[in-house]
Amino acid sequence: MKGVRFAVLAATLLGLGFALFAEKPWTVAERAAEFARENGDRRPPLEFDVARGLWFGFLACGAAGCFLTLYWKHWCRPLRAPDRSLTRPAEHLSPFVFWLLVGAAVALGGALRWPLATKGLWWDELWSVKHASLGYLKPVGEPESGEFRFLRRGWDDTLWGYSKPTNHPPASASSRISQAAWRGFAKAEPHAFDPLAVRLPMLAAGLVSILAIAVLVRRWGFPIGAVAAAFFLAVHPWHMRYGVEARSYSFAVLWAILACLWLSFALADERGRWRYWLLFGLNQLLLTWSLPNGFYYAATFTLAGAALAFHQWRPGEGRRRALWRLVAVNVMAAMVFLPLFMPNVLQMLRWGEINDHATLTLARLKEALANLSFGMDLAPTEGPEGLGIPSLHAEFASSPWASWITFGLLAVGITVGIVRLASNRLGGVVLLGAIATAALASLAVIKAADLFFYPRYIIYALVPFAVLFGIGLAGFSRGLTKGRLPAALVGLAVLGLYLYTTRAPRTLLISRPYAPFEEVAAHLETRRAAQPDLRVIGYGLGGRVLGLYAPATRFAKNKGDLARELQAAEAAAAPYVIVLGYEGVNRKAPEYRDGFEILDQPGRFAEARQFAGIDPLFYFKVLEPTPLPPPG
């Protein structure tokens, strides 16, 4: 306890001291105004936002610390054991068998995720590498000269570069460390990066999530259901995809699981120890820092914790102390979060309207639910871009009996899981309900404010989905049979049926890269070996980040840029190719679409190669000019 109080006091003094002695925001504003006068519309350096944000953040940290110091007698007092004790476990499984099976689930999850983790990066990951965790090679003179200089990104860019929400600071920071370690072991160049090194922290978080969900469900009294939940999460295609991607979605799932786990320990600890409360506070910090919509989940977990404190302690001093402790660890989390994220907030205020072309519609909500349930989109994509991309409609059409039975078993399993969990651990229902409530609240705000939306924004909901299905599967497997072996066989049959129904998205994730940037670059390198003066023009969205794999790439954003590049190539009598990806976005987005007046000219260009990824948008074409017919 003394250590907690000392840390709070030290953080308070640090916050107030920084606000007192650091450069003040109004001084920074004067420097920013001078920069604007001298440089016109040029973007101001990040240091202005960092300096102002840190000052406001540390001031808020100091104020929060003063609050805790003022009321320390309320939250520092020892917490007695709760008035309600845990009910007996609803299932029994020997620890040896439990850990053996959970280890197998983690190993299976690792084997399924490894192929995708080692393949090339996609746009969002490349953007983060370029702007946050590493840097990029910039041509010196003409791109084809082969001379480049490395523009390295600093830690300011990693933690606080927030010109757009593509940078997820925890993912970028952990990826930066992982890449540095890889370059040290591999003796690689300072600008080099490796897909596995970039993604390793997120891959590790995804595998720890499989372990953590088993520990959580076992804590709630369902060790058999815990094993089922772990295997379900291990093979779920949606978690396979986002449990690898070098962004914070893998972390988000892990923090949602751990929030439930730490609160479960804290609210049932008969010794009233601080460790679980502090771990919950740390988890709140990580939830809010990882993704902007983590605020909803941190808030609902706090409300769920308060509701469970009312349930665990009768009216009186014990309940008050538990509630004060819950408030205290949240304030402690805020004391760290505010200096860490306030520079990002200042940049968020200047985002304005983000031109992202993705809003929340009923169709997109259905896509999110299809991915949550089966890990694939609802409707197929027409054209060559959709070849090999699975959809739920196609699966139901090709295997209607298996698909409908799987759908029914999912519904029955979740329903049985809710009933079993509510009868044995009501607190578990409250905590999973907090995740569901936060997801719904985030959707409501996104719709009301007309913000952009992607199905992955509700990936937190995988946690209650997997937990309830695992508990339900264990329940109805035992209810349909007598004896452990028949029940295990029924459970394996159900999981096998789910594996069969979701085989297509899993095969896709194992066999293809996220997006074929690396494969396109390798093809271009082969062509350049035969044509050293070959010019590569990357068009529209995806064209610029191709430069991380192919630094000599020229970028054309619109019709004017493309016309200039083509005229320059033809004037120099140089061969050229155009790399076009994300065609669905590029044809619709106002900043890119006018270039298709050139690209669609009949007979002017031919498709030399095509490359596919795991999403129809990630379909790339290499276009080359059609040879002119001989004269006469």
C-alpha positions in Angstrom: 0.0 0.0 0.0 2.8 2.4 0.8 4.3 1.7 -2.6 1.0 2.7 -4.3 0.8 5.9 -2.3 4.4 6.8 -3.0 3.9 6.2 -6.8 0.8 8.4 -6.8 2.6 11.2 -4.9 5.7 10.9 -7.2 3.5 11.1 -10.3 1.6 14.1 -8.9 4.8 16.0 -8.3 6.1 15.0 -11.7 3.0 16.3 -13.4 2.9 19.6 -11.5 6.6 20.1 -11.9 6.5 19.5 -15.6 3.6 22.0 -16.0 5.6 24.5 -13.9 9.0 24.3 -15.6 8.3 23.1 -19.2 7.7 25.4 -22.1 4.2 26.8 -21.8 1.5 26.3 -24.6 1.2 30.0 -25.3 5.0 30.1 -26.0 4.7 27.1 -28.3 1.7 28.8 -30.0 3.9 31.9 -30.7 6.6 29.6 -32.3 3.9 27.9 -34.4 2.5 31.2 -35.6 6.0 32.3 -36.6 6.5 29.0 -38.5 3.1 29.5 -40.3 4.1 33.1 -41.4 7.4 31.9 -42.8 6.2 28.6 -44.4 2.7 29.3 -45.5 0.6 26.1 -45.8 3.5 23.8 -45.0 2.5 21.3 -42.2 4.0 22.4 -38.9 6.5 20.1 -37.2 5.1 17.5 -34.8 7.1 19.0 -31.9 4.6 21.8 -31.5 1.8 19.4 -30.8 4.0 17.2 -28.6 5.1 20.2 -26.5 1.6 21.5 -26.0 0.1 18.1 -25.5 2.6 17.0 -22.9 2.1 20.2 -20.9 -1.7 19.8 -20.8 -1.3 16.1 -20.2 1.1 16.5 -17.3 -1.0 19.3 -15.8 -4.1 17.0 -15.9 -1.9 14.2 -14.4 -1.0 16.5 -11.5 -4.6 17.6 -11.0 -5.7 13.9 -10.9 -3.0 13.1 -8.5 -4.1 16.0 -6.2 -7.6 14.5 -6.2 -6.2 11.1 -5.1 -4.0 12.8 -2.5 -6.9 14.8 -1.1 -9.1 11.7 -0.8 -6.4 9.1 0.0 -8.1 8.0 3.3 -11.1 6.8 1.3 -9.3 4.6 -1.2 -6.2 3.6 0.8 -8.0 1.7 3.5 -7.8 -2.1 3.6 -10.6 -3.9 1.8 -12.2 -6.8 3.6 -13.4 -10.0 2.0 -16.6 -9.7 -0.1 -19.8 -10.8 1.6 -20.6 -13.2 -1.3 -18.4 -16.1 -1.9 -17.8 -17.9 -5.2 -20.2 -20.7 -6.1 -18.7 -24.1 -6.8 -17.4 -24.8 -10.4 -20.1 -26.1 -12.7 -17.6 -28.5 -14.4 -14.5 -30.5 -13.4 -11.4 -31.2 -15.4 -8.0 -32.2 -14.0 -5.4 -29.4 -14.2 -3.0 -31.6 -16.2 -5.6 -32.3 -18.9 -6.7 -28.7 -18.9 -3.3 -27.2 -19.5 -2.4 -29.9 -22.0 -5.5 -29.1 -24.1 -5.0 -25.3 -23.7 -1.4 -25.7 -24.8 -2.7 -27.6 -27.8 -5.1 -24.8 -28.7 -2.3 -22.2 -28.5 -0.1 -24.4 -30.6 -2.9 -24.8 -33.2 -3.5 -21.1 -33.2 0.2 -20.4 -33.8 0.3 -22.9 -36.7 -2.7 -21.4 -38.3 -1.4 -17.8 -38.0 2.2 -18.4 -38.9 1.8 -18.4 -42.8 -0.1 -15.1 -42.8 2.3 -13.5 -40.3 5.3 -14.2 -42.5 3.8 -12.9 -45.7 4.0 -9.3 -47.0 2.4 -6.3 -45.3 -0.7 -4.4 -46.5 -1.5 -0.7 -46.8 -2.3 0.1 -43.2 0.7 -1.8 -41.9 3.0 -0.2 -44.5 1.7 3.2 -43.7 2.6 2.6 -40.0 6.1 1.3 -40.9 6.7 4.3 -43.1 5.3 7.0 -40.8 5.5 5.6 -37.3 7.8 2.7 -36.5 10.7 2.9 -39.0 10.8 5.3 -42.0 11.4 4.9 -45.7 13.9 5.4 -48.5 13.5 8.5 -50.5 15.0 8.8 -54.0 17.8 11.2 -54.6 17.2 12.7 -58.0 15.4 10.4 -60.5 13.9 7.3 -58.9 15.5 5.0 -61.4 19.0 6.3 -60.5 19.1 3.8 -57.6 20.3 6.5 -55.1 18.2 6.9 -52.0 18.4 8.4 -48.5 16.8 6.9 -45.5 14.3 9.1 -43.6 14.1 7.6 -40.2 11.1 8.1 -37.9 11.8 9.0 -34.3 10.0 8.0 -31.1 7.9 11.2 -31.3 6.4 9.9 -34.6 5.9 6.4 -33.1 4.0 7.6 -30.0 2.5 10.9 -31.2 2.3 10.9 -34.9 -1.4 11.1 -35.3 -2.2 13.0 -38.5 -4.6 10.2 -39.2 -5.9 7.3 -37.0 -3.9 4.7 -39.0 -1.2 4.9 -36.4 -2.0 2.8 -33.4 0.8 3.8 -30.9 1.0 0.6 -28.8 1.3 -1.5 -32.0 3.8 0.9 -33.5 5.9 1.1 -30.4 6.1 -2.6 -29.8 6.7 -3.2 -33.5 9.5 -0.7 -33.5 11.2 -2.6 -30.7 10.7 -5.9 -32.4 12.1 -4.6 -35.7 15.1 -3.2 -34.0 15.8 -6.6 -32.4 15.4 -8.3 -35.7 17.8 -6.0 -37.5 20.3 -6.5 -34.7 20.2 -10.3 -35.0 20.0 -10.3 -38.8 22.7 -7.6 -39.3 20.2 -6.0 -41.6 20.4 -2.4 -43.1 18.8 0.4 -41.0 15.9 0.7 -43.5 15.2 -3.0 -43.7 12.1 -4.6 -42.2 10.7 -8.1 -42.0 7.0 -8.9 -42.0 7.3 -11.3 -39.0 9.3 -8.8 -37.0 6.8 -6.1 -37.7 3.9 -8.3 -36.6 5.5 -10.4 -33.8 4.0 -8.4 -30.8 0.5 -8.7 -32.3 1.0 -12.4 -33.1 2.1 -12.9 -29.5 -0.9 -11.0 -28.2 -3.2 -13.1 -30.3 -1.8 -16.4 -28.9 -1.9 -15.0 -25.3 -5.5 -14.2 -26.0 -6.2 -17.9 -26.6 -4.5 -18.8 -23.3 -6.2 -15.9 -21.4 -9.7 -16.8 -22.5 -9.2 -20.3 -21.2 -8.0 -19.0 -17.9 -10.9 -16.6 -17.7 -13.6 -19.2 -18.4 -12.0 -21.7 -16.0 -12.0 -19.0 -13.3 -15.7 -18.7 -13.9 -16.1 -22.4 -13.1 -16.2 -23.9 -16.6 -12.9 -25.7 -17.3 -14.3 -27.8 -20.1 -16.0 -24.7 -21.6 -12.7 -22.9 -21.3 -11.0 -25.5 -23.5 -13.8 -25.2 -26.0 -13.6 -21.4 -26.0 -9.8 -21.5 -26.5 -10.1 -23.9 -29.5 -12.9 -21.8 -31.0 -10.8 -18.6 -30.8 -7.8 -20.4 -32.1 -9.6 -21.5 -35.3 -11.8 -18.4 -35.8 -10.9 -16.8 -39.1 -11.6 -13.3 -37.9 -9.1 -13.7 -35.0 -6.6 -15.4 -37.3 -6.7 -12.2 -39.5 -6.6 -9.6 -36.8 -4.6 -11.6 -34.3 -1.7 -11.1 -36.7 -2.1 -7.7 -38.3 0.4 -5.1 -37.2 -2.2 -2.9 -35.6 -3.9 -2.8 -32.2 -6.9 -5.1 -32.9 -5.0 -8.2 -31.5 -4.3 -6.1 -28.4 -7.9 -5.0 -28.1 -9.2 -8.6 -27.9 -6.5 -9.4 -25.3 -7.3 -6.3 -23.1 -11.1 -7.1 -23.2 -10.3 -10.6 -21.9 -7.9 -9.4 -19.3 -10.3 -6.7 -18.1 -12.8 -9.5 -17.3 -10.1 -11.6 -15.6 -8.6 -8.9 -13.4 -12.0 -7.7 -12.2 -13.1 -11.2 -11.5 -10.0 -11.7 -9.3 -10.2 -8.3 -7.7 -13.9 -8.5 -6.7 -13.6 -12.0 -5.2 -10.2 -11.7 -3.5 -10.8 -12.5 0.2 -7.5 -10.8 1.2 -8.4 -7.5 -0.5 -5.0 -7.3 -2.3 -4.1 -4.4 -4.5 -2.4 -6.4 -7.3 -5.6 -7.3 -9.2 -7.0 -3.8 -8.9 -3.7 -2.3 -10.2 -3.7 -4.8 -13.1 -7.2 -3.7 -13.9 -6.1 -0.1 -13.9 -3.2 -0.9 -16.2 -5.6 -2.7 -18.5 -7.8 0.4 -18.6 -4.8 2.4 -19.7 -4.0 -0.1 -22.4 -7.6 -0.3 -23.6 -7.9 3.4 -24.1 -4.4 3.9 -25.6 -4.7 1.1 -28.1 -7.7 2.3 -30.1 -9.9 5.4 -29.9 -13.1 3.3 -29.4 -11.4 1.7 -26.4 -12.9 4.5 -24.3 -16.4 2.9 -24.6 -15.1 -0.4 -23.2 -13.1 1.2 -20.4 -16.2 3.1 -19.4 -18.5 0.1 -19.4 -16.0 -2.1 -17.6 -15.9 0.6 -14.8 -19.7 0.6 -14.6 -19.7 -3.2 -14.6 -17.1 -3.2 -11.8 -19.3 -0.8 -9.8 -22.4 -2.9 -10.3 -20.5 -6.0 -9.1 -19.1 -4.2 -6.1 -22.7 -3.5 -5.1 -23.4 -7.2 -5.6 -20.4 -8.5 -3.7 -20.6 -6.3 -0.6 -23.6 -5.4 1.4 -24.3 -1.7 2.1 -21.7 -0.3 4.4 -18.0 0.4 4.6 -16.9 -2.6 2.6 -18.9 -1.5 -0.4 -17.7 2.1 -0.2 -14.1 1.0 0.0 -14.4 -1.2 -3.0 -16.0 1.6 -5.0 -13.3 4.0 -4.0 -10.7 1.6 -5.0 -12.3 1.2 -8.4 -12.3 5.0 -8.8 -8.7 5.2 -7.7 -7.3 2.7 -10.2 -9.1 4.4 -13.0 -7.7 7.8 -12.0 -4.3 6.3 -11.8 -4.7 5.0 -15.3 -5.8 8.4 -16.4 -2.6 10.0 -14.8 -0.5 7.9 -17.2 -2.8 8.1 -20.2 -3.3 11.9 -20.3 0.4 12.8 -20.9 0.8 9.8 -23.1 -2.1 10.6 -25.4 -2.8 14.4 -25.2 -0.5 15.3 -28.1 -2.6 12.9 -30.2 -5.8 14.5 -29.0 -4.6 17.9 -30.3 -4.0 16.4 -33.7 -7.4 14.7 -33.6 -9.1 18.1 -33.3 -7.6 19.1 -36.7 -8.7 15.9 -38.5 -11.9 17.5 -39.8 -13.8 15.3 -42.2 -11.7 12.1 -42.8 -12.1 11.1 -46.5 -12.5 7.4 -45.8 -15.5 6.4 -47.9 -16.8 3.8 -45.3 -19.8 4.6 -43.3 -22.1 2.5 -41.0 -25.0 1.1 -43.1 -27.2 -1.9 -42.5 -25.2 -3.8 -45.2 -21.9 -3.1 -43.3 -23.5 -4.1 -40.0 -24.5 -7.4 -41.6 -20.9 -7.8 -42.8 -19.7 -7.3 -39.3 -22.0 -9.9 -37.9 -21.1 -12.4 -40.6 -17.4 -11.9 -39.8 -18.1 -12.2 -36.1 -19.9 -15.5 -36.6 -18.1 -17.1 -39.4 -15.0 -15.0 -40.2 -16.1 -14.1 -43.8 -18.0 -11.5 -45.6 -21.7 -11.9 -46.2 -22.0 -11.4 -49.9 -19.6 -12.4 -52.7 -17.7 -9.9 -54.9 -18.3 -10.0 -58.6 -15.4 -9.9 -61.1 -11.8 -11.2 -61.0 -11.2 -9.4 -57.7 -13.6 -11.8 -56.0 -12.2 -15.0 -57.3 -11.2 -17.2 -54.4 -12.7 -14.8 -51.8 -15.2 -16.8 -49.7 -18.6 -15.4 -48.6 -21.3 -16.6 -46.3 -23.9 -16.6 -49.2 -21.6 -18.8 -51.3 -21.1 -21.2 -48.4 -24.8 -21.6 -47.6 -25.4 -22.2 -51.3 -22.7 -24.8 -51.7 -23.3 -26.6 -48.4 -26.7 -25.6 -47.2 -27.2 -28.4 -44.7 -23.9 -28.1 -43.0 -24.1 -24.3 -42.9 -27.6 -24.1 -41.5 -26.8 -26.7 -38.8 -23.7 -24.8 -37.9 -25.7 -21.6 -37.7 -28.2 -23.3 -35.4 -25.6 -24.8 -33.2 -23.9 -21.4 -32.8 -27.2 -19.9 -31.7 -28.0 -22.8 -29.4 -24.5 -22.8 -27.9 -24.6 -19.1 -27.1 -28.1 -19.3 -25.6 -27.1 -22.3 -23.4 -23.9 -20.4 -22.5 -25.8 -17.4 -21.3 -28.1 -19.6 -19.2 -25.3 -21.6 -17.7 -23.1 -18.5 -17.0 -26.0 -16.6 -15.4 -26.8 -19.5 -13.1 -23.2 -20.1 -11.9 -21.4 -16.7 -12.3 -23.8 -13.8 -12.7 -20.8 -11.5 -12.6 -19.5 -13.1 -15.8 -22.7 -12.1 -17.6 -22.3 -8.5 -16.3 -18.7 -8.3 -17.6 -19.6 -9.8 -21.0 -22.6 -7.5 -21.1 -20.2 -4.6 -20.6 -18.4 -5.6 -23.9 -21.7 -5.9 -25.7 -22.9 -2.6 -24.4 -19.7 -0.8 -25.4 -20.0 -2.2 -28.9 -23.6 -1.0 -29.2 -22.7 2.4 -27.8 -19.8 2.8 -30.3 -22.1 1.9 -33.2 -24.7 4.3 -32.0 -22.2 7.2 -31.8 -20.7 6.2 -35.2 -24.1 6.3 -36.8 -25.3 9.5 -35.1 -22.1 11.4 -35.9 -21.7 9.9 -39.4 -18.2 8.6 -38.6 -16.5 6.1 -40.8 -16.9 2.4 -39.9 -15.2 -0.9 -40.6 -16.5 -4.3 -39.2 -13.2 -4.8 -37.4 -14.1 -1.9 -35.0 -16.3 -4.3 -33.0 -13.8 -7.1 -32.8 -14.0 -6.9 -29.0 -17.3 -8.8 -29.4 -15.3 -11.9 -30.3 -14.7 -12.3 -26.5 -18.3 -12.8 -25.4 -19.0 -14.8 -28.6 -16.2 -17.3 -27.9 -16.8 -17.4 -24.1 -20.5 -18.1 -24.4 -20.2 -20.6 -27.2 -17.5 -22.5 -25.3 -19.6 -22.7 -22.2 -22.7 -23.6 -24.1 -20.9 -26.2 -26.2 -19.7 -27.9 -23.0 -23.2 -27.7 -21.6 -25.3 -29.2 -24.4 -22.6 -31.8 -25.2 -23.0 -33.1 -21.6 -26.8 -32.7 -21.8 -27.1 -34.8 -24.9 -25.0 -37.7 -23.7 -23.9 -39.6 -20.6 -20.3 -39.9 -19.8 -17.3 -37.7 -20.6 -16.1 -39.6 -23.7 -19.5 -39.3 -25.6 -19.7 -35.7 -24.5 -16.2 -35.0 -25.8 -17.0 -36.7 -29.1 -20.2 -34.5 -29.5 -18.1 -31.4 -28.7 -15.5 -32.4 -31.2 -18.2 -33.1 -33.8 -19.6 -29.6 -33.3 -16.2 -27.9 -33.5 -15.4 -30.1 -36.6 -18.6 -28.9 -38.3 -17.6 -25.3 -37.5 -14.2 -26.0 -39.0 -15.8 -27.4 -42.1 -18.2 -24.4 -42.6 -15.3 -21.9 -42.1 -12.7 -23.8 -44.1 -12.7 -21.4 -47.0 -11.7 -18.2 -45.1 -9.1 -20.2 -43.1 -7.6 -21.6 -46.4 -7.6 -18.1 -47.8 -5.7 -16.7 -44.8 -3.1 -19.5 -45.0 -2.5 -19.4 -48.7 -2.5 -15.7 -49.6 -0.8 -12.5 -48.2 -2.9 -9.7 -46.8 -2.2 -7.6 -49.9 0.3 -8.5 -52.7 2.6 -5.4 -52.4 5.7 -7.6 -51.8 4.8 -9.9 -54.7 4.2 -7.0 -57.0 7.6 -5.5 -56.0 9.3 -8.9 -56.7 7.7 -9.0 -60.2 8.8 -5.4 -60.9 12.4 -6.2 -59.8 12.4 -9.1 -62.2 11.3 -6.9 -65.0 13.8 -4.2 -64.1 16.6 -6.7 -64.4 15.7 -7.1 -68.0 14.8 -3.4 -68.5 17.0 -1.3 -66.2 15.3 2.0 -67.3 11.8 0.7 -66.6 9.6 3.3 -64.9 7.1 2.1 -62.3 4.1 4.4 -61.7 1.9 3.6 -58.7 -1.5 5.1 -59.1 -4.0 6.2 -56.4 -4.5 4.6 -53.1 -1.8 2.0 -52.7 0.6 3.6 -55.2 2.6 5.6 -52.7 3.2 2.9 -50.0 4.4 0.5 -52.7 7.6 2.5 -52.5 8.5 0.7 -49.2 9.0 -2.5 -51.2 9.9 -0.8 -54.5 11.6 2.5 -53.6 12.0 3.6 -57.3 8.2 3.8 -57.7 6.8 7.0 -59.0 3.4 8.1 -57.5 0.5 9.5 -59.5 -2.4 10.7 -57.4 -4.8 11.9 -60.1 -5.3 12.5 -63.8 -2.8 15.4 -64.0 -0.1 13.5 -62.2 -0.6 10.4 -64.4 -0.6 12.5 -67.6 2.7 14.1 -66.6 4.4 10.8 -65.8 3.2 9.2 -69.0 4.4 12.2 -71.1 7.8 12.2 -69.3 8.2 8.4 -70.0 7.3 8.8 -73.6 9.5 11.8 -74.1 12.5 9.8 -72.6 11.5 6.7 -74.7 11.6 4.8 -71.5 9.5 1.7 -70.9 6.9 2.0 -68.1 4.2 0.1 -66.2 1.3 1.3 -64.1 0.5 -0.5 -60.8 -3.2 -0.3 -59.9 -4.7 -1.6 -56.8 -7.7 -0.8 -54.5 -9.7 -0.2 -57.7 -13.0 -0.1 -56.0 -11.9 2.8 -53.9 -9.8 4.6 -56.5 -12.8 4.6 -59.0 -15.1 6.3 -56.4 -12.8 8.6 -54.4 -12.9 12.2 -55.7 -9.1 12.6 -55.3 -8.3 9.5 -57.5 -11.2 8.8 -59.9 -10.4 11.3 -62.7 -7.3 9.2 -63.6 -9.5 6.5 -65.0 -10.3 8.8 -67.9 -6.8 7.8 -69.0 -6.6 4.3 -67.6 -9.9 3.3 -69.3 -9.0 4.5 -72.8 -9.8 1.6 -75.2 -6.7 -0.2 -76.4 -4.2 2.0 -74.6 -3.2 -0.4 -71.8 -3.2 -4.1 -71.3 -3.0 -6.1 -68.1 0.4 -7.8 -67.9 0.0 -9.4 -64.5 -2.6 -9.7 -61.7 -2.0 -10.3 -58.0 -4.6 -11.2 -55.3 -4.8 -10.8 -51.6 -7.3 -11.8 -48.9 -9.7 -9.0 -49.7 -11.3 -8.0 -53.1 -9.9 -4.5 -52.6 -6.3 -5.9 -52.4 -6.4 -7.0 -56.0 -3.5 -5.5 -58.0 -2.9 -5.2 -61.7 0.2 -4.3 -63.6 -0.7 -2.4 -66.7 1.6 -1.8 -69.6 1.1 0.3 -72.8 -0.3 -1.6 -75.7 2.2 -1.7 -78.6 1.2 0.6 -81.4 0.3 -1.1 -84.7 3.0 -0.9 -87.4 2.5 2.1 -89.8 0.8 1.6 -93.1 
